Amino acid sequence: MKLELNSNSFTAGANIPKKFTCDAEDHSPELHWSSPPAGTKSFALIADDPDAPVGTWVHWVVFNLPAETRNLPEAVTKAGSLPGGAQQGQNDFGKIGYGGPCPPPGKAHRYFFKLYALDTTLSLKTAATKADLEKAMKRHILAQAKLMGKYGRGHYMRFN
């Protein structure tokens, strides 16, 4: 059974609307997913930008989403604790919760939302980083799904 991740906020491979970026409301997009494999105890989510000039930039870390969860609504609160026991970690802006696309001017960047179905709940503190989450998830991933959107802020002028 394949885990699938989709959004009503943007289409896979398409541009992420401005309201989900630092150029507007900076709300998290709505995400929804298919039923996970048997044995799933929780979900984790990482959103990051591998095209950032400083290396992969982390925009969102969420873990311990209950196994019965099938979506995250638009504009998730930026609190450390979420309903049902889920928690949000620290992004690379140094904040808890979602921090939207905020690339420098130039070519559009790719933003990957990666969902993991896990066979356990994780013993991590709020403010855990992507590295903390990846270490804790090791050998516990039953399935994963990915959704990519793009966002850019204009292009540099070129002179020939």
N, C-alpha and C positions, 0 to 999 in steps of 0.2 A: 504494500500500500504506500503510495507516494504522498508525502505531505506537501500541500500547496499553499502559498502565501499570496494574497491579493490585496488590493486597496480600492475603495470607492473614491479616494482623494486624487489618485493619479493612475495612469495605465502603465503597465510594465514597459520599460524602455523609453517612456515619454518624459516630458518636462514635468517637474514637480511645481505646482502652483506657488506663486509668490507668498501666499499667506502662511505657508509652511516653512518659511525661511526667515533669516534675520532681517530681511528687507521689509518685513511686514509684521504680522501677529506672532510669528515664530511658534505656531501651534503644531503639535505632532499630527501627522496624517492618520486617518482611519486605516486600520489593518484588520484583515480577517483571514482565517485559515480553515483548511479541511480537517476532518477527524484524524487524530494521530494514531500511531500503531498501538496495539495492546501493550499494556505495561507502562504507558506514559504516566508519570507522577507529577510532572511540572513542565512548563515551557520557559525558555529564556530567549531574549531578543537582543541583538546587537545591530546598530545602524552605524555605518562608517563610510568614509570617503577615501578611497585609495589614491585619488589623484591630487591630494593636498600637497603643496610644495614642501612641507616638512615631513612627509611620509603619511601613512594612513592616519586620518583624523577621526576620532570617535565622537559620534553625535548622540548616541543613546545606548544605555545599558539597562535592561530590565530582566529580572529573574524571579523564580518561584511563582510564576503565573500558574494558578491552579489548572490541573489536567482537563477540567471541563470547560475551560475558557476557549472561546473560538474567535474572539476579536478584541482589539483595543480601540476604543472610540477616538474620534478626533479630539484634539486638545486635552490630552491626559494631563492631570495636575502635575506640577513639578515637585511634588512632595516625595520624600524617601519611601514612605509606605503607601501602598495602594490597596483597594478593597480585596478581600480574599487572601491576604497574606503576601501578595506580590510586593516586590521591592524594586526601586530604581537605584542604579549606581551613578557614579560620577562620569561625566563626559569630559572631553578634552578642553572644554571651555572652563573647567574647574567647577562646574555646577552639577546639581542633582537633576535628573530627568532629561527631557529632550532639548537639544539645541539644534536648530535647523541649519540647512545649508547656508553657508556664508563665505563663498569662495572669493579669491581675489579676481579682479577683472581679467578676462581672457577666455580661453576655451572652457566650455561647460564641463563640470565635474560629474562623475558617476557616484550615486549614493546607494549603497547596498543595505537593505533591511534583511537580516538573516535570523530566521526563527529556528529554534532547536527544541525538539521533543526529548525530554530527559527521563531516565528511569528512576529518578530520585528528586528530592527537594534539596536545595543547597544551603549549607551553613556559611553564609556570607553576611557581612555587615552592610547596612545601607552605606552608600558611597563607595562600594566595591568598584574597581575599574574593569575595563575589558580584559586586561591581563589576568586579574583575579578570577573573573568569571570563566575565561577559557581554561585556566588551570583546574578550577573546581569541576568543570563539565567533562574533562577528559575521562574517557572510558564510560561515560553515562549517556552519550548521544544515541538515541534510537532512530531518529530521522531528522532531516533538516530541509528547509525551504528558503528560497531567496527571491527577493523582489528588488529590481533596480530602477531608479528614476534619475533624471539629470536636472542640473540647474547651473546656469551660468549668468554672468553679469557683464555682458558685452565683450567686445574683442579689442585687443590692442591694435592700434593703427599700424599698418605696415607701409613702409616707403621703399619703393624699388629703385 
